[in-house]
Amino acid sequence: MLSNKKYIILILIILVFFVIMFLLFGVDNIKKENYSTAIVIGDDSVFVLEKQEWFNITSDYEDLNWDKFNVYSNNEKIGNYYLWHNDKWYVFDNKKNPVNIEGTILGISSNYNINVYEFNEENIDNSKYIDEILENNNFPKDTTLTTKYKISFDFDRDGVIEEFYLVSNVFNLDENPEKVFSLVFMVKNDEVYPIYTDIKNNESLDGCKPYITSFLNIDEDDTSEFILSCGKYSVEKTTHMLYKFKDNKFKILVSN
């Protein structure tokens, strides 16, 4: 039988083990459980994080009126301002004077730090990856494209630049193709990771032009998330999707 001294040592070892596990995982889980975030995208999209769940707020923005937001335009921080919504979001300074923001706004209100990163788009003439993705979706390599560019960005902070490709043939008024598509994918170490695929019959300017609104870090880990947007023809509402890379693939956390 174990002596009293050995029992005490065994109990202390077990206690130390649980304390270490709590410090490694419990504190972080409690912290994330209390995360609260509101992300305003343009004039009619709001994503809210509460108790580790994301929600799309569709119309009732009154609870957010006159809250302070970090406001960005073209991924450049403009300042910390009040937002108020009527027919669209209006921006006000500390004295409630209106502030004119050019371009589509991105507003973030959060009880923890969220980084928003700058990035550049590069128009490209040709790419073997674009040729492959077209052929894999039964489109010829010489398809006329209305969107064809890439973004080079180290989204997982490992020192290796990933390439995000955005390809589409929508709104081609000259050729009026039978099928329209928007394809978004990432290339890392010569491997292609699909992100967004939308293919449909072309009926009255269907489809939408894809673009990345923002790269940001919403959970303080090493991998950035991003907002992929898809602009539709004329005054139709833009689709916004918040993406995360998990289990070696991309998934949508929330969409409008």
ChimeraX attribute file (.defattr): number of C-alpha atoms within 10 A of each C-alpha:
attribute: neighborCount
match mode: 1-to-1
recipient: residues
	/A:1	5
	/A:2	8
	/A:3	8
	/A:4	9
	/A:5	9
	/A:6	11
	/A:7	12
	/A:8	12
	/A:9	12
	/A:10	13
	/A:11	12
	/A:12	12
	/A:13	12
	/A:14	12
	/A:15	12
	/A:16	12
	/A:17	12
	/A:18	13
	/A:19	13
	/A:20	12
	/A:21	12
	/A:22	14
	/A:23	12
	/A:24	11
	/A:25	11
	/A:26	14
	/A:27	12
	/A:28	11
	/A:29	14
	/A:30	12
	/A:31	10
	/A:32	16
	/A:33	13
	/A:34	14
	/A:35	19
	/A:36	17
	/A:37	21
	/A:38	21
	/A:39	19
	/A:40	22
	/A:41	22
	/A:42	18
	/A:43	17
	/A:44	18
	/A:45	20
	/A:46	24
	/A:47	22
	/A:48	19
	/A:49	18
	/A:50	14
	/A:51	12
	/A:52	14
	/A:53	12
	/A:54	17
	/A:55	15
	/A:56	15
	/A:57	16
	/A:58	11
	/A:59	9
	/A:60	9
	/A:61	15
	/A:62	11
	/A:63	8
	/A:64	17
	/A:65	14
	/A:66	16
	/A:67	12
	/A:68	20
	/A:69	21
	/A:70	18
	/A:71	23
	/A:72	21
	/A:73	18
	/A:74	15
	/A:75	18
	/A:76	14
	/A:77	16
	/A:78	15
	/A:79	13
	/A:80	18
	/A:81	22
	/A:82	25
	/A:83	23
	/A:84	19
	/A:85	16
	/A:86	10
	/A:87	8
	/A:88	11
	/A:89	18
	/A:90	19
	/A:91	23
	/A:92	17
	/A:93	14
	/A:94	10
	/A:95	8
	/A:96	12
	/A:97	10
	/A:98	14
	/A:99	12
	/A:100	9
	/A:101	13
	/A:102	8
	/A:103	10
	/A:104	14
	/A:105	23
	/A:106	25
	/A:107	26
	/A:108	22
	/A:109	20
	/A:110	17
	/A:111	10
	/A:112	15
	/A:113	13
	/A:114	16
	/A:115	13
	/A:116	20
	/A:117	16
	/A:118	12
	/A:119	16
	/A:120	8
	/A:121	15
	/A:122	11
	/A:123	12
	/A:124	12
	/A:125	7
	/A:126	11
	/A:127	12
	/A:128	9
	/A:129	16
	/A:130	20
	/A:131	15
	/A:132	15
	/A:133	19
	/A:134	19
	/A:135	12
	/A:136	10
	/A:137	12
	/A:138	9
	/A:139	14
	/A:140	13
	/A:141	14
	/A:142	8
	/A:143	12
	/A:144	14
	/A:145	15
	/A:146	14
	/A:147	20
	/A:148	20
	/A:149	19
	/A:150	22
	/A:151	18
	/A:152	17
	/A:153	20
	/A:154	16
	/A:155	22
	/A:156	15
	/A:157	13
	/A:158	10
	/A:159	9
	/A:160	13
	/A:161	16
	/A:162	20
	/A:163	19
	/A:164	22
	/A:165	27
	/A:166	24
	/A:167	23
	/A:168	26
	/A:169	22
	/A:170	25
	/A:171	22
	/A:172	14
	/A:173	8
	/A:174	6
	/A:175	9
	/A:176	15
	/A:177	18
	/A:178	9
	/A:179	15
	/A:180	22
	/A:181	24
	/A:182	22
	/A:183	23
	/A:184	22
	/A:185	20
	/A:186	21
	/A:187	16
	/A:188	13
	/A:189	9
	/A:190	10
	/A:191	9
	/A:192	16
	/A:193	15
	/A:194	16
	/A:195	20
	/A:196	17
	/A:197	13
	/A:198	13
	/A:199	14
	/A:200	12
	/A:201	13
	/A:202	16
	/A:203	12
	/A:204	9
	/A:205	17
	/A:206	16
	/A:207	24
	/A:208	22
	/A:209	22
	/A:210	26
	/A:211	20
	/A:212	18
	/A:213	23
	/A:214	23
	/A:215	21
	/A:216	20
	/A:217	19
	/A:218	20
	/A:219	16
	/A:220	13
	/A:221	10
	/A:222	11
	/A:223	18
	/A:224	23
	/A:225	23
	/A:226	22
	/A:227	20
	/A:228	21
	/A:229	20
	/A:230	19
	/A:231	16
	/A:232	18
	/A:233	16
	/A:234	7
	/A:235	7
	/A:236	9
	/A:237	14
	/A:238	19
	/A:239	17
	/A:240	23
	/A:241	20
	/A:242	21
	/A:243	19
	/A:244	20
	/A:245	17
	/A:246	9
	/A:247	7
	/A:248	7
	/A:249	10
	/A:250	17
	/A:251	15
	/A:252	16
	/A:253	15
	/A:254	18
	/A:255	19
	/A:256	16
